[in-house]
Amino acid sequence: MGGSVGAALVRTGFDVLFVDKVPEHVTAMNERGLRITGPVDEYVVPVRAKMPDEVSGEFHSVFLCVKAQHTREAAEQLKPVLAEDGAIVSIQNGLCEVEIAEVVGPDRTVGAFVNFGADYLEPGVIHRGNRGATVVGEIDGSITDRSRKLHSVLQAFEPDAVLTDNIFGFLWGKLAYASLLFATALTDESIADVLAEPRHRPAMIALAREAVGVALKRGIALEGFDGFDPRAFTPGMADSAAHSSLDDLVAFNRASAKSHSGIWRDLAVRKRPTEVDAQLGWIVREGEALGIDTPLTASLIRQIHEIEAGRLSHRWENLDTLFETLR
């Protein structure tokens, strides 16, 4: 995500410093530039890149694009170089804004939501698979000069970027969608093929309803995006609305060159831990605090950990486990 957004900003004329902890990636960017490839666009831009321990000075706008489980560590590293009137913008998955605010303060934290597909292919090369929703907003729901400015910056990346007064409505909506994406990563099939499979639709609908039920109990006004309408998964609502939303998601994902989720790529290609605890863990913890059971989400988290540990392989049958939990 950081490579995709940052390259677009450099291309537009913004002064951007890239920071990454992979030495080969930093070296490649400095020597050959950053290459964006895929159906959205093909280009290379010269960039400046550093390792985290090489960063010094003072920065007013920081786009944080690390995996959710690394949020606190990254925020602690950024705190000494973040201007007193600066802000960290969380371009991540999950509710990372909460952790960032705990480190640098809520007044220096800005929320963001993205749903475009991108992958790191090799040092200096990022694949952008599609365009998707891009949203920015203050975490207290206000509209400020700062958020307006950041919105205009993000429009250099995504012309249809949205400025919102309800960023947590988008973030909780993405958590519900993320639960579906984690479920698709239990198999080796594409996102679209799993979401389209009639046999597993009841469990998928029930899974999304757990996240939506928790969000609604917390008083979150959920926002939809890119075919996903979280309100269609309101507990007690007729299944027809949920099926319609899933059909729209299938169409959105079939149009993307990124057929599999970043979750699946972490598991099957990069062989590294996923963001499952840092994302879906919120649903379980908040559910417990509110007295709402989330057994499918808990079961899904356990299965993802089993795959991470090498004790479970990607297969359709893993989704049957969710169906048994539903029963």
MOJO-V149096 format. One line per field, one symbol per residue. ss: DSSP state (H for helix, E for strand, - for the rest). phi: phi as a letter, one per 30 degrees, with the letter a starting at -180 (. if undefined). burial: + if it has 16 or more other C-alpha atoms within 10 Angstrom, else -. A space follows every 10 residues. Layout:
BEGIN
ss: ???
phi: ???
burial: ???
END
This chain:
BEGIN
ss: -HHHHHHHHH HH----EEE- --HHHHHHHH HH-EEEE--- --EEE--EEE -HHH----EE EEEE---HHH HHHHHHHHH- -EEEEEEEEE -----HHHHH HHHH-HHHEE EEEE---EEE EE--EEEE-- ---EEEEE-- ----HHHHHH HHHH------ -EE---HHHH HHHHHHHHHH HHHH------ HHHHHH-HHH HHHHHHHHHH HHHHHHH--- ----E--E-H HHH-----HH HHHHHHHHHH HHHH------ -HHHHHHH-- -----HHHHH HHHHHHHHHH ----HHHHHH HHHHHHHH-- ------HHHH HHHHHH-
phi: .ddddddddd ddjddbcdbb cceddddddd dcicccbkdd ababbdbcbb dedcdbjbbc bbccbdeedc ddeddddded cddeccaccd cbcjcdeddd dddcjddcbb dbbbbdcabd caeibbccda caebbbaddc idcbdddddd ddddddcbec eccbcbdddd dddddddddd ddddddccdd eddddddeec eedddddddd ddddddddid ddccahjccd ddcdejdede dddddddddd dddddcdcdc dddededdcd hbdcceddcd eedddddddc icdbdddddd eddddddedi cbcdaedddd ddddddd
burial: ++++++++++ +------+++ ----++++++ --+++++--- ---++-++++ ----+---+- +++++++++- ++-++--++- +++--+++++ ++++++++++ +-++-+-+++ ++++++++++ --++++++++ +++++++++- ------++-+ ++++++++-- ++++++++++ ++++++++++ ++++++++++ ++-+++---+ +-++++++++ ++++++---+ ++++++++++ +++++---+- +++-++++++ -++--+++++ ++++++++-- --++++++++ +++++++--- -+++-+++-+ +-+++-++-- --++-+-++- +++----
END
